[in-house]
């Protein structure tokens, strides 16, 4: 997924821009299961917007923010955000150079053939993580 600027920054599917399907979401969840997630340090309240390279929506409550330096910050939303895992697209507005845990995202509803803002959901803190591929040889 790519991040677009300036005022409204939108995460969209990098493929053809079409709506995500249920099978795509299931594939993402199973792909995440191939990794051990290791938390690094304490969670942060904010990340710098200009440092965000891309995002991966894992499910209705989890977004990975991939930074230009290779770091990954996982945001576990405090509540499930209906439609996020299906649509895999969201937008946000902020007047600062940071994206923070007090900011609100809007799921982008792509089902009507147009992209429209949908469910509004609050972000959680940003936990730096490392994804370590599970060793399949021991299974």
C-alpha positions as CSV (number, residue, x, y, z in Angstrom):
1,X,0.0,0.0,0.0
2,X,1.1,3.5,-0.7
3,X,0.7,6.6,1.4
4,X,-0.6,9.7,-0.5
5,X,-0.2,13.4,0.7
6,X,-0.7,16.3,1.5
7,X,-3.7,17.1,3.7
8,X,-5.6,13.8,3.6
9,X,-3.2,10.9,3.6
10,X,-4.7,7.8,2.3
11,X,-3.6,4.2,2.3
12,X,-4.8,2.5,-0.8
13,X,-4.3,-0.9,-2.3
14,X,-1.1,-0.9,-4.4
15,X,-2.6,-3.4,-6.8
16,X,-5.2,-2.0,-9.2
17,X,-7.0,0.2,-6.7
18,X,-9.9,-2.2,-6.6
19,X,-11.7,-3.2,-3.4
20,X,-10.2,-5.8,-1.2
21,X,-11.8,-9.2,-1.0
22,X,-12.4,-11.5,2.0
23,X,-9.9,-13.9,0.6
24,X,-7.2,-11.2,0.6
25,X,-7.8,-10.5,4.2
26,X,-7.6,-14.2,5.1
27,X,-4.4,-14.4,3.2
28,X,-2.9,-11.5,5.2
29,X,-3.9,-13.1,8.5
30,X,-2.3,-16.4,7.6
31,X,0.8,-14.6,6.3
32,X,1.2,-12.9,9.7
33,X,0.9,-16.3,11.3
34,X,4.2,-17.3,9.6
35,X,6.0,-14.8,11.9
36,X,6.9,-14.5,15.5
37,X,6.2,-10.9,16.5
38,X,8.9,-9.5,18.8
39,X,8.1,-6.2,20.6
40,X,11.0,-3.7,20.8
41,X,11.1,-1.0,23.5
42,X,8.1,0.9,24.8
43,X,5.1,1.9,22.7
44,X,5.2,5.4,21.2
45,X,2.3,7.9,21.2
46,X,3.3,9.3,17.8
47,X,5.2,8.5,14.6
48,X,6.5,11.0,12.0
49,X,4.2,11.0,9.0
50,X,7.0,11.7,6.5
51,X,8.8,8.6,7.7
52,X,5.9,6.3,6.8
53,X,6.7,4.3,3.6
54,X,3.6,2.0,3.5
55,X,1.0,0.3,5.6
56,X,-0.3,-3.2,6.0
57,X,-3.8,-3.7,7.4
58,X,-3.6,-7.1,9.2
59,X,-7.2,-7.2,10.4
60,X,-10.0,-5.0,11.9
61,X,-7.9,-4.0,14.8
62,X,-4.2,-4.1,13.6
63,X,-2.2,-1.9,11.2
64,X,1.5,-2.2,10.5
65,X,3.2,1.1,9.6
66,X,6.4,0.4,7.6
67,X,8.9,3.2,7.9
68,X,11.4,4.3,5.3
69,X,14.3,3.1,7.5
70,X,12.8,-0.4,7.6
71,X,11.3,-0.2,11.1
72,X,7.8,-1.5,11.6
73,X,5.4,0.0,14.1
74,X,2.3,-2.0,14.9
75,X,-0.8,-0.1,15.9
76,X,-3.4,-2.2,17.8
77,X,-6.5,-0.1,17.7
78,X,-8.3,0.0,21.1
79,X,-11.5,-1.3,19.5
80,X,-12.3,-3.3,16.4
81,X,-12.8,-1.1,13.3
82,X,-15.6,-2.6,11.3
83,X,-14.6,-3.0,7.6
84,X,-10.9,-2.2,8.0
85,X,-9.7,-5.7,7.4
86,X,-12.0,-6.2,4.4
87,X,-11.3,-2.9,2.7
88,X,-7.6,-2.7,3.7
89,X,-7.8,1.1,3.1
90,X,-8.1,4.0,5.4
91,X,-7.5,7.8,5.5
92,X,-6.6,10.3,8.2
93,X,-6.3,14.0,8.6
94,X,-3.9,15.7,10.9
95,X,-2.6,19.2,11.3
96,X,0.8,18.2,12.6
97,X,3.8,16.3,11.1
98,X,3.0,13.3,13.3
99,X,0.4,10.6,13.4
100,X,-0.6,10.0,17.0
101,X,-2.7,7.7,19.2
102,X,-5.3,10.5,19.6
103,X,-5.9,10.7,15.8
104,X,-8.9,9.1,14.0
105,X,-8.8,7.0,10.9
106,X,-11.7,6.5,8.5
107,X,-12.1,3.2,6.7
108,X,-12.4,3.9,3.0
109,X,-15.6,2.1,1.7
110,X,-14.9,1.0,-1.9
111,X,-18.0,-1.1,-2.4
112,X,-20.2,1.4,-4.2
113,X,-17.7,1.9,-7.0
114,X,-16.5,5.1,-5.4
115,X,-14.1,5.7,-2.5
116,X,-16.1,7.1,0.4
117,X,-15.1,7.6,4.1
118,X,-16.7,5.0,6.3
119,X,-16.3,3.9,9.9
120,X,-14.3,6.3,12.1
121,X,-11.9,4.6,14.5
122,X,-9.3,5.8,17.1
123,X,-5.7,4.7,16.8
124,X,-3.7,3.1,19.6
125,X,-0.1,3.5,20.5
126,X,2.6,2.5,18.1
127,X,4.7,-0.5,19.1
128,X,7.9,-1.1,17.3
129,X,8.1,-4.7,16.3
130,X,10.3,-7.2,14.5
131,X,8.8,-9.9,12.4
132,X,10.9,-13.1,12.7
133,X,10.0,-15.9,10.2
134,X,9.0,-19.1,12.0
135,X,11.4,-22.0,11.4
136,X,9.5,-24.6,9.4
137,X,12.3,-27.2,9.6
138,X,11.4,-28.1,13.2
139,X,7.8,-28.9,12.4
